[in-house]
Amino acid sequence: MMNLIEKPEHMTSLSGDRLVPKTHDRIVFRGLVDSLEAEVIEAQVLAHERGQGSEGGDLCAQLGEVLAYLRDIMSAEVKEMPLAPPFLFGMEDEEIRRASLGPGNGILPPEAMLPSYTQGALAARINTLRTKVRELELFAVKVFGPGAGPDQYPREDIILALNRLSSALWWLFCRQIRGT
């Protein structure tokens, strides 16, 4: 880590005037969050084009909640501030976890649990978002979990948030398949 008056092109601000290489894990994490935000917006466009974006509680609005929470995650990480537990689709942290648990979640029968092209473009897009959140969660464990490297700090709040966000997207995927 360096403190410089002029920032070289291969460096960026970690926070304040603390410069790090652009390959620093926390900077990579931020880039992954940024990419995921863009994919959520693409999903919103698709939902809107498919007529699921005109009323409160609809898919476009639910994806908006996902986008807002990703932005909260980014803000908390950049500012090194605590992150509020997730509240998505009217559910708190534990409700999200319970709602997404396997075939017994009351949303789908076991045979419908595997994603397929036959479930449509929106279901496929939501499933892609879920897998991208899982990838981000794994990277967050590397960056913020036990044994994180120098200039890292534990962020169990971010790891929990991403875990619940993928669960929330699974719940949304299941609802999309059911048409509810």
C-alpha positions in Angstrom: 0.0 0.0 0.0 1.3 3.5 -0.9 0.3 7.0 0.0 1.1 9.3 -3.0 0.1 12.8 -4.1 -0.3 11.7 -7.8 -2.0 8.4 -8.5 -0.2 6.1 -11.0 -2.6 4.6 -13.5 -2.1 1.1 -12.1 -3.2 2.2 -8.6 -6.5 3.2 -7.2 -7.9 4.4 -3.9 -8.9 1.8 -1.4 -10.3 4.4 1.0 -9.4 8.1 1.4 -5.8 8.6 0.2 -4.8 4.9 0.7 -3.7 3.7 -2.7 -3.4 0.0 -3.7 -2.8 -1.8 -7.0 -6.0 -2.2 -9.0 -5.6 -6.0 -8.6 -6.0 -5.7 -4.8 -8.7 -8.2 -3.7 -11.0 -5.5 -2.3 -10.9 -3.6 -5.6 -11.6 -6.8 -7.5 -14.5 -7.4 -5.1 -15.9 -4.0 -5.9 -15.6 -4.6 -9.6 -17.5 -7.9 -9.2 -20.3 -6.1 -7.3 -20.4 -3.5 -10.0 -20.7 -6.1 -12.8 -23.5 -7.9 -10.8 -25.4 -4.6 -10.5 -25.2 -4.2 -14.3 -26.6 -7.8 -14.7 -29.5 -7.0 -12.3 -30.3 -4.0 -14.4 -30.3 -6.1 -17.6 -32.7 -8.5 -15.8 -34.9 -5.6 -14.9 -35.0 -4.5 -18.6 -36.0 -8.1 -19.6 -38.7 -8.2 -16.9 -40.1 -4.8 -18.0 -40.1 -5.9 -21.7 -42.0 -9.1 -20.7 -44.6 -7.0 -18.9 -43.4 -7.8 -15.3 -42.5 -4.2 -14.5 -45.5 -2.1 -14.1 -46.8 -2.6 -10.5 -45.5 -2.7 -7.0 -44.4 -6.2 -5.9 -43.7 -7.2 -9.5 -40.4 -8.8 -10.7 -38.9 -5.6 -11.9 -39.5 -4.0 -8.4 -38.1 -7.1 -6.7 -35.0 -7.0 -8.8 -34.8 -3.3 -7.8 -34.6 -4.4 -4.2 -31.7 -6.7 -5.1 -30.0 -3.9 -6.9 -30.5 -1.5 -3.9 -29.0 -4.1 -1.5 -26.0 -4.7 -3.8 -25.5 -0.9 -3.7 -25.7 -1.1 0.1 -23.1 -3.8 0.2 -20.8 -1.7 -2.0 -21.3 1.4 0.1 -20.6 -0.5 3.4 -17.5 -2.0 2.0 -16.1 1.2 0.5 -16.9 3.2 3.6 -15.8 0.4 5.9 -19.1 0.7 7.8 -21.4 -2.1 9.1 -23.9 -3.5 6.7 -27.6 -3.8 7.8 -28.9 -7.3 7.6 -30.9 -8.0 4.4 -34.6 -7.2 4.2 -35.8 -8.4 0.8 -39.3 -9.0 -0.6 -40.8 -8.3 2.8 -38.5 -10.9 4.5 -35.8 -10.6 7.1 -32.6 -12.5 7.2 -33.9 -15.8 8.7 -37.1 -15.6 6.8 -35.1 -15.5 3.5 -33.1 -18.5 4.6 -36.2 -20.5 5.5 -38.1 -19.5 2.4 -35.4 -20.8 0.1 -34.8 -24.2 1.7 -35.1 -27.0 -0.8 -38.2 -28.8 -2.0 -39.8 -28.4 1.4 -40.1 -24.6 0.9 -43.6 -25.0 -0.4 -42.8 -23.2 -3.6 -42.0 -26.1 -6.0 -42.1 -29.8 -6.1 -38.7 -31.6 -6.0 -38.8 -32.5 -9.8 -39.1 -28.8 -10.7 -36.0 -27.7 -8.7 -33.5 -28.0 -11.5 -33.2 -25.0 -13.8 -34.0 -25.6 -17.4 -34.3 -23.5 -20.6 -38.0 -24.6 -20.7 -38.6 -22.3 -17.7 -38.1 -19.2 -19.8 -35.7 -16.3 -20.2 -36.6 -14.6 -17.0 -36.2 -17.7 -14.9 -32.8 -18.3 -16.6 -31.7 -14.7 -16.0 -32.7 -14.9 -12.3 -30.8 -18.2 -11.9 -27.7 -16.6 -13.6 -27.9 -13.8 -11.1 -28.1 -16.3 -8.2 -25.0 -18.1 -9.4 -23.1 -14.8 -9.9 -24.0 -13.9 -6.3 -22.7 -17.3 -5.1 -19.4 -16.7 -7.0 -19.2 -13.3 -5.3 -19.9 -14.8 -1.9 -17.0 -17.3 -2.4 -14.7 -14.4 -3.3 -15.9 -12.5 -0.3 -15.0 -15.4 2.0 -11.5 -15.2 0.5 -11.3 -11.5 1.0 -13.2 -11.0 4.3 -13.3 -14.4 5.9 -11.0 -16.2 8.3 -7.4 -16.0 7.3 -7.9 -12.9 5.0 -4.6 -11.4 4.0 -2.9 -8.1 5.0 -4.9 -4.9 4.7 -8.1 -7.0 4.9 -10.5 -7.1 7.8 -13.3 -9.6 8.7 -16.7 -8.7 7.1 -19.1 -11.5 8.3 -21.9 -9.0 7.5 -21.0 -8.9 3.8 -20.6 -12.7 3.7 -24.0 -13.2 5.4 -25.6 -10.6 3.1 -24.4 -12.4 -0.1 -25.5 -15.8 1.3 -28.9 -14.5 1.9 -29.0 -12.6 -1.4 -28.4 -15.8 -3.3 -31.1 -17.5 -1.2 -33.5 -14.6 -2.0 -32.7 -15.0 -5.7 -33.4 -18.8 -5.5 -36.8 -17.9 -3.9 -37.4 -15.4 -6.7 -36.4 -18.1 -9.3 -38.9 -20.6 -7.8 -41.7 -18.0 -7.8 -40.9 -17.2 -11.4 -41.2 -20.8 -12.4 -44.6 -21.1 -10.5 -45.8 -17.9 -12.1 -46.5 -16.3 -8.7 
